[in-house]
Amino acid sequence: MWQYVKRYAHFAFIAALFMGGEVLMDLIQPGLMRRIVDDGVLGLNNNGVGNLELVWHLGIQMIGMVLIGCCFGSLNNVFVNMASQNMGNDLRKDMFRKIMTFSFPQIDRFGAGSLITRITNDVTQVERLIAQFVRGMVRTVLMTIGSLYFMFTLSPDFAFIVLGALPFIIGAMYFALRKLNPLFTLQQEKLDVVNDMLQEDISAIRIIKACVRETYEKLRFGKGNDDLIKTQLKVLLTLAFLNPLVNMVMNLSVAAILWYGARDVMEGAASPGSIMAAITYTTQLLMGIMMLMMLFQNISRGFISWKRLATVLHLEPEIQDGKFEDKDCSNVSDFSFENADAAGQRSENTTKIINTQGHIEFVNVSFTYPGSQKPVLEHINLTINPGETIAIMGSTGSGKTTLINLIPRFYDVTEGSVRIDGVDVRDYKVSSLRRRIAIALQKSELFSTSIKENIAWGRRESDETNTGTATTCDSKTGTAITDKTKTGTASPDELRGNVSLPNETEPTGSDAHSNTAADADIERAARIAQAHEFIAPLEQGYDTVVAERGMSLSGGQKQRIALARAVLKGSPIMIFDDATSALDLKTEANFYNELAKTSPQSTKIIVAQRIASVRRANRILILESGKIVAEGTHKELLKSCAIYQDIYQSQVGDIAQHENATQTENANTTQPKANTTSKEADASAKGGERA
Ligand SMILES: Nc1ncnc2c1ncn2[C@@H]1O[C@H](COP(=O)(O)OP(=O)(O)OP(=O)(O)O)[C@@H](O)[C@H]1O
């Protein structure tokens, strides 16, 4: 924690100085009050003749002290907040960065709810720990020392009375904190559970309503919440006993001072003013101790939260960078967090540059999910050549997604190796590897921003580059494209970016150097993904803002935006994991046709359930129980593979429809493209989206 504290230690130090000033003002006041009573009112040093002028004089001094103390207190708050909030800000950012470097199993181990609790509630607790420490601890320590000192100067007896009370208070606090500490840990864990449920329920609200499971979910959430409240109640109950106990000890001390002091006053050993001052010091001191009690609670809570944060911050990412960097991405200024973390490491290791072609090899690959005993993939041997289109079919749970997840290292193989262009994926720099792979998934993740931003999102490195020029990768040629839109030197060809596209209006002149170039890229990608048809008629077109997680779009529309995003990324390797399942067959066929035309050199891997989606692939693999059981073209498999034949038989209707769609498409390409296509596409899209 010190590394975070020390960055803002200067603020904390200044805050402590101001707190010292505030305490000093508080400590001086009882002395002034004593003089007002003894000298000003009772005139003890003037034969019983009071001095009103002195009362005024000392009164004004007291008001001045209060005001100065108030200013010191406010300035203390300002600097305390600067220290604690800045530290919290750094912690939150570092937590987020760290989480971004985690592998899926690591994220699963914590759970999304727990990570959210840590990054929000736990960071707040640590902020509070720092604030309370600088504010409360400094105040209490100075106040205790100062009050005891002044009490000793007033009367050592008074000081001994207070010192006698201290062990009771400290003992009570010690036992309370021993009881409270495990409860604080439990409380944070219960909060994790509640946050997990909350997150799950809010994102699944549609299905909860559709299945009329509101009551069930309410009960489930209620139970989690009750558990949290029970723990919180235990904490409060412990405190409920502790507070009155400390109050009682404090009042007994005041009573003892009054009793003792009254006797001294009667015997002439002490003045009434000094008794008043002693009582004020006692109250200040014991209030300080009370505050210390609250402080210990927050400190102990803060340390528990810090431990939870440290578990995340000190966890080594399972997926580590290798030495190989893609040639075309080697001079991309890396924004990615893993690179931020690995920056030092990179300078030590000699980075080896490779020109990615898109050749993929699975060499005797086996994979078992962490925590599971049963392998999901067993001894997979597979070679995919650059520019080849491979389709993977197989029953649900056969391991298709798992297989493709090994390529971008979402998981690392348990045995064997996955190689891209002859290099084990584990030897690549993770960001470089993933930049060369475009992925579209069945469940399209969209962000609550414009359609344009959503499509451009996958190719963001150029936007995030803040030094020099940005380089992205051309899928067709495999060569680097320097993003000269920023420097104003881009030619129209360069402005076409990653996507190699059919001839359309090229941006020229000054347009070529403005945003319209990027817009043109986005539109072309959307056209390939068959998304332009539904985006163009929208009132705001590409600037239409998508609701959270794409809720304002149909399933098919979301998928087409996700496809456009993958196309725009234009990587040498493209993976479509059931990414066209919500499209009708015609739209799907159009997409793959366009893709084949515009990115012939990209290696494409299509995971699909429909024969119509895969029949045009160069090779189709049939995966069963984690093993490749058949491999061949559509025709070959129809002849030789019983599983494929079964699937074919079950989809005969679909296939006929697909053939018609393909014929219509071929006919259309011989005629000028009329506007009717957009209507057809929309109508068919609706069909697909219903699918
Ligand atoms: N994160 C995970 N942890 C543990 N087991 C998993 C995990 N993800 C998938 N599995 C298991 O691995 C097996 C293969 O899953 P995978 O998602 O690869 O299948 P699939 O062929 O893509 O299925 P589908 O066609 O239904 O998408 C399944 O038995 C599944 O239960």
The ligand as an ORCA input file, in Angstrom:
! r2SCAN-3c Opt
* xyz 0 1
  N     -15.270    -21.869    -18.812
  C     -15.509    -23.184    -18.787
  N     -15.194    -23.896    -17.702
  C     -15.401    -25.213    -17.645
  N     -15.950    -25.922    -18.655
  C     -16.305    -25.271    -19.779
  C     -16.111    -23.863    -19.897
  N     -16.554    -23.487    -21.108
  C     -17.010    -24.611    -21.724
  N     -16.859    -25.672    -20.931
  C     -17.199    -27.060    -21.254
  O     -16.434    -27.435    -22.378
  C     -17.202    -28.211    -23.269
  C     -17.094    -27.635    -24.679
  O     -17.650    -26.360    -24.674
  P     -17.654    -25.461    -25.985
  O     -18.253    -24.160    -25.623
  O     -16.310    -25.456    -26.562
  O     -18.631    -26.298    -26.914
  P     -19.239    -25.917    -28.331
  O     -18.998    -27.056    -29.215
  O     -18.751    -24.592    -28.775
  O     -20.775    -25.839    -27.930
  P     -21.940    -24.970    -28.561
  O     -22.139    -25.448    -29.953
  O     -23.088    -25.296    -27.685
  O     -21.530    -23.537    -28.484
  C     -18.607    -28.224    -22.729
  O     -18.815    -29.486    -22.110
  C     -18.634    -27.161    -21.684
  O     -19.431    -27.524    -20.594
*
